[in-house]
Protein backbone atom coordinates (compact mmCIF):
# COMPACT_ATOMS: atom_id res chain seq x y z
CA UNK A 1 0.00 0.00 0.00
CA UNK A 2 2.79 2.30 0.78
CA UNK A 3 4.18 1.48 -2.57
CA UNK A 4 0.83 2.25 -4.22
CA UNK A 5 0.62 5.58 -2.41
CA UNK A 6 4.14 6.42 -3.45
CA UNK A 7 3.31 5.51 -7.01
CA UNK A 8 0.11 7.60 -6.93
CA UNK A 9 2.03 10.49 -5.45
CA UNK A 10 4.69 10.04 -8.10
CA UNK A 11 2.00 9.99 -10.81
CA UNK A 12 0.39 13.06 -9.30
CA UNK A 13 3.78 14.78 -9.34
CA UNK A 14 4.32 13.74 -12.93
CA UNK A 15 0.84 15.00 -13.81
CA UNK A 16 1.54 18.27 -11.98
CA UNK A 17 4.92 18.55 -13.72
CA UNK A 18 3.21 17.91 -17.06
CA UNK A 19 0.57 20.56 -16.29
CA UNK A 20 3.25 23.00 -15.11
CA UNK A 21 5.23 22.35 -18.30
CA UNK A 22 2.10 22.93 -20.37
CA UNK A 23 1.35 26.13 -18.48
CA UNK A 24 4.95 27.30 -18.92
CA UNK A 25 4.73 26.52 -22.62
CA UNK A 26 1.42 28.41 -22.92
CA UNK A 27 2.78 31.34 -20.93
CA UNK A 28 5.93 31.42 -23.06
CA UNK A 29 3.86 31.35 -26.25
CA UNK A 30 1.58 34.08 -24.91
CA UNK A 31 4.58 36.19 -23.95
CA UNK A 32 6.11 35.72 -27.40
CA UNK A 33 2.79 36.57 -29.03
CA UNK A 34 2.44 39.68 -26.85
CA UNK A 35 6.03 40.69 -27.64
CA UNK A 36 5.37 40.34 -31.37
CA UNK A 37 2.16 42.33 -31.10
CA UNK A 38 3.99 44.96 -29.07
CA UNK A 39 6.76 45.06 -31.68
CA UNK A 40 4.17 45.44 -34.45
CA UNK A 41 2.43 48.18 -32.47
CA UNK A 42 5.73 50.01 -31.99
CA UNK A 43 6.46 49.68 -35.70
CA UNK A 44 3.05 51.11 -36.60
CA UNK A 45 3.49 53.91 -34.08
CA UNK A 46 6.90 54.74 -35.56
CA UNK A 47 5.42 54.81 -39.07
CA UNK A 48 2.61 57.07 -37.89
CA UNK A 49 5.09 59.36 -36.16
CA UNK A 50 7.22 59.51 -39.32
CA UNK A 51 4.16 60.41 -41.41
CA UNK A 52 3.19 63.06 -38.86
CA UNK A 53 6.74 64.45 -38.85
CA UNK A 54 6.76 64.60 -42.65
CA UNK A 55 3.44 66.44 -42.55
CA UNK A 56 4.82 68.85 -39.97
CA UNK A 57 7.90 69.43 -42.09
CA UNK A 58 5.76 70.23 -45.13
CA UNK A 59 3.60 72.57 -43.07
CA UNK A 60 6.69 74.28 -41.69
CA UNK A 61 8.06 74.73 -45.21
CA UNK A 62 4.76 76.21 -46.35
CA UNK A 63 4.64 78.50 -43.32
CA UNK A 64 8.17 79.72 -44.00
CA UNK A 65 7.33 80.28 -47.66
CA UNK A 66 4.16 82.17 -46.76
CA UNK A 67 6.02 84.23 -44.18
CA UNK A 68 8.63 85.20 -46.77
CA UNK A 69 5.92 86.11 -49.27
CA UNK A 70 4.15 88.14 -46.59
CA UNK A 71 7.35 90.03 -45.82
CA UNK A 72 7.81 90.72 -49.54
CA UNK A 73 4.24 91.95 -49.83
CA UNK A 74 4.67 94.23 -46.80
CA UNK A 75 7.75 95.79 -48.40
CA UNK A 76 5.85 96.28 -51.65
CA UNK A 77 2.96 97.86 -49.75
CA UNK A 78 5.40 100.31 -48.15
CA UNK A 79 6.69 101.24 -51.60
CA UNK A 80 3.13 101.64 -52.89
CA UNK A 81 2.29 103.93 -49.96
CA UNK A 82 5.33 106.07 -50.73
CA UNK A 83 4.30 106.23 -54.39
CA UNK A 84 0.77 107.23 -53.38
CA UNK A 85 2.17 110.03 -51.21
CA UNK A 86 4.36 111.24 -54.08
CA UNK A 87 1.43 111.03 -56.50
CA UNK A 88 -0.78 113.02 -54.12
CA UNK A 89 1.92 115.64 -53.64
CA UNK A 90 2.52 115.87 -57.41
CA UNK A 91 -1.19 116.03 -58.24
CA UNK A 92 -1.53 118.93 -55.79
CA UNK A 93 1.38 120.70 -57.47
CA UNK A 94 -0.10 120.01 -60.93
CA UNK A 95 -3.47 121.39 -59.85
CA UNK A 96 -1.76 124.51 -58.53
CA UNK A 97 0.21 124.94 -61.76
CA UNK A 98 -2.95 124.52 -63.85
CA UNK A 99 -4.63 127.23 -61.76
CA UNK A 100 -1.65 129.55 -62.33
CA UNK A 101 -1.70 128.86 -66.07
CA UNK A 102 -5.42 129.73 -66.17
CA UNK A 103 -4.65 133.03 -64.40
CA UNK A 104 -1.83 133.75 -66.90
CA UNK A 105 -4.19 132.91 -69.80
CA UNK A 106 -6.75 135.33 -68.50
CA UNK A 107 -4.10 138.04 -68.02
CA UNK A 108 -2.70 137.45 -71.50
CA UNK A 109 -6.21 137.52 -72.96
CA UNK A 110 -6.88 140.85 -71.24
CA UNK A 111 -3.53 142.27 -72.38
CA UNK A 112 -4.02 140.92 -75.92
CA UNK A 113 -7.50 142.41 -76.07
CA UNK A 114 -6.13 145.74 -74.84
CA UNK A 115 -3.40 145.69 -77.48
CA UNK A 116 -5.90 144.77 -80.19
CA UNK A 117 -8.20 147.63 -79.11
CA UNK A 118 -5.23 150.03 -79.04
CA UNK A 119 -4.21 148.92 -82.54
CA UNK A 120 -7.72 149.39 -83.83
CA UNK A 121 -7.91 152.84 -82.22
CA UNK A 122 -4.57 153.81 -83.75
CA UNK A 123 -5.59 152.44 -87.07
CA UNK A 124 -8.86 154.35 -86.96
CA UNK A 125 -6.97 157.53 -86.01
CA UNK A 126 -4.57 157.02 -88.80
CA UNK A 127 -7.19 156.48 -91.40
One Martini backbone bead per residue (centre of mass of N, CA, C, O) as a GRO file, in nm:
protein
  127
    1UNK     BB    1   0.056   0.064  -0.020
    2UNK     BB    2   0.293   0.246  -0.008
    3UNK     BB    3   0.361   0.202  -0.298
    4UNK     BB    4   0.098   0.312  -0.416
    5UNK     BB    5   0.120   0.593  -0.295
    6UNK     BB    6   0.387   0.661  -0.427
    7UNK     BB    7   0.286   0.624  -0.713
    8UNK     BB    8   0.059   0.833  -0.701
    9UNK     BB    9   0.238   1.066  -0.624
   10UNK     BB   10   0.417   1.043  -0.870
   11UNK     BB   11   0.186   1.085  -1.074
   12UNK     BB   12   0.101   1.357  -0.968
   13UNK     BB   13   0.371   1.492  -1.021
   14UNK     BB   14   0.376   1.437  -1.320
   15UNK     BB   15   0.114   1.583  -1.380
   16UNK     BB   16   0.206   1.854  -1.262
   17UNK     BB   17   0.451   1.883  -1.445
   18UNK     BB   18   0.295   1.876  -1.705
   19UNK     BB   19   0.115   2.121  -1.643
   20UNK     BB   20   0.347   2.317  -1.594
   21UNK     BB   21   0.468   2.287  -1.874
   22UNK     BB   22   0.217   2.380  -2.025
   23UNK     BB   23   0.198   2.656  -1.890
   24UNK     BB   24   0.478   2.753  -1.975
   25UNK     BB   25   0.427   2.728  -2.274
   26UNK     BB   26   0.183   2.919  -2.286
   27UNK     BB   27   0.324   3.161  -2.164
   28UNK     BB   28   0.548   3.182  -2.371
   29UNK     BB   29   0.363   3.219  -2.614
   30UNK     BB   30   0.219   3.469  -2.508
   31UNK     BB   31   0.468   3.642  -2.479
   32UNK     BB   32   0.553   3.629  -2.774
   33UNK     BB   33   0.294   3.744  -2.887
   34UNK     BB   34   0.305   4.011  -2.732
   35UNK     BB   35   0.579   4.100  -2.842
   36UNK     BB   36   0.493   4.110  -3.138
   37UNK     BB   37   0.262   4.308  -3.103
   38UNK     BB   38   0.436   4.529  -2.982
   39UNK     BB   39   0.625   4.556  -3.220
   40UNK     BB   40   0.403   4.628  -3.424
   41UNK     BB   41   0.304   4.875  -3.273
   42UNK     BB   42   0.571   5.030  -3.282
   43UNK     BB   43   0.592   5.036  -3.586
   44UNK     BB   44   0.330   5.191  -3.637
   45UNK     BB   45   0.400   5.434  -3.465
   46UNK     BB   46   0.652   5.515  -3.625
   47UNK     BB   47   0.508   5.560  -3.891
   48UNK     BB   48   0.315   5.775  -3.787
   49UNK     BB   49   0.536   5.971  -3.691
   50UNK     BB   50   0.666   6.010  -3.968
   51UNK     BB   51   0.419   6.123  -4.109
   52UNK     BB   52   0.382   6.359  -3.916
   53UNK     BB   53   0.662   6.485  -3.962
   54UNK     BB   54   0.627   6.534  -4.262
   55UNK     BB   55   0.385   6.717  -4.232
   56UNK     BB   56   0.528   6.927  -4.057
   57UNK     BB   57   0.746   6.999  -4.260
   58UNK     BB   58   0.557   7.102  -4.480
   59UNK     BB   59   0.423   7.319  -4.309
   60UNK     BB   60   0.680   7.473  -4.243
   61UNK     BB   61   0.751   7.542  -4.533
   62UNK     BB   62   0.491   7.696  -4.593
   63UNK     BB   63   0.521   7.905  -4.368
   64UNK     BB   64   0.786   8.022  -4.466
   65UNK     BB   65   0.690   8.102  -4.744
   66UNK     BB   66   0.458   8.286  -4.649
   67UNK     BB   67   0.635   8.476  -4.480
   68UNK     BB   68   0.807   8.576  -4.714
   69UNK     BB   69   0.575   8.685  -4.885
   70UNK     BB   70   0.471   8.880  -4.672
   71UNK     BB   71   0.724   9.052  -4.654
   72UNK     BB   72   0.721   9.136  -4.951
   73UNK     BB   73   0.442   9.270  -4.943
   74UNK     BB   74   0.508   9.483  -4.729
   75UNK     BB   75   0.724   9.626  -4.894
   76UNK     BB   76   0.540   9.696  -5.133
   77UNK     BB   77   0.337   9.862  -4.969
   78UNK     BB   78   0.537  10.080  -4.889
   79UNK     BB   79   0.596  10.171  -5.176
   80UNK     BB   80   0.306  10.242  -5.250
   81UNK     BB   81   0.269  10.460  -5.036
   82UNK     BB   82   0.492  10.644  -5.141
   83UNK     BB   83   0.366  10.680  -5.423
   84UNK     BB   84   0.104  10.806  -5.325
   85UNK     BB   85   0.229  11.051  -5.194
   86UNK     BB   86   0.367  11.157  -5.449
   87UNK     BB   87   0.110  11.178  -5.619
   88UNK     BB   88  -0.037  11.375  -5.438
   89UNK     BB   89   0.173  11.598  -5.444
   90UNK     BB   90   0.177  11.628  -5.757
   91UNK     BB   91  -0.125  11.686  -5.800
   92UNK     BB   92  -0.120  11.947  -5.641
   93UNK     BB   93   0.089  12.091  -5.816
   94UNK     BB   94  -0.068  12.067  -6.082
   95UNK     BB   95  -0.317  12.221  -5.995
   96UNK     BB   96  -0.164  12.483  -5.933
   97UNK     BB   97  -0.049  12.523  -6.218
   98UNK     BB   98  -0.318  12.535  -6.367
   99UNK     BB   99  -0.419  12.786  -6.222
  100UNK     BB  100  -0.192  12.972  -6.314
  101UNK     BB  101  -0.237  12.940  -6.617
  102UNK     BB  102  -0.522  13.058  -6.616
  103UNK     BB  103  -0.435  13.336  -6.517
  104UNK     BB  104  -0.240  13.394  -6.752
  105UNK     BB  105  -0.451  13.374  -6.974
  106UNK     BB  106  -0.627  13.601  -6.878
  107UNK     BB  107  -0.410  13.819  -6.889
  108UNK     BB  108  -0.338  13.781  -7.189
  109UNK     BB  109  -0.620  13.840  -7.294
  110UNK     BB  110  -0.637  14.126  -7.184
  111UNK     BB  111  -0.383  14.234  -7.320
  112UNK     BB  112  -0.458  14.155  -7.611
  113UNK     BB  113  -0.717  14.321  -7.620
  114UNK     BB  114  -0.582  14.593  -7.563
  115UNK     BB  115  -0.399  14.591  -7.810
  116UNK     BB  116  -0.618  14.560  -8.022
  117UNK     BB  117  -0.765  14.822  -7.949
  118UNK     BB  118  -0.524  15.009  -7.991
  119UNK     BB  119  -0.486  14.940  -8.290
  120UNK     BB  120  -0.760  15.027  -8.384
  121UNK     BB  121  -0.742  15.315  -8.288
  122UNK     BB  122  -0.491  15.386  -8.455
  123UNK     BB  123  -0.610  15.312  -8.726
  124UNK     BB  124  -0.844  15.510  -8.713
  125UNK     BB  125  -0.670  15.765  -8.682
  126UNK     BB  126  -0.507  15.720  -8.947
  127UNK     BB  127  -0.764  15.717  -9.136
   0.00000   0.00000   0.00000
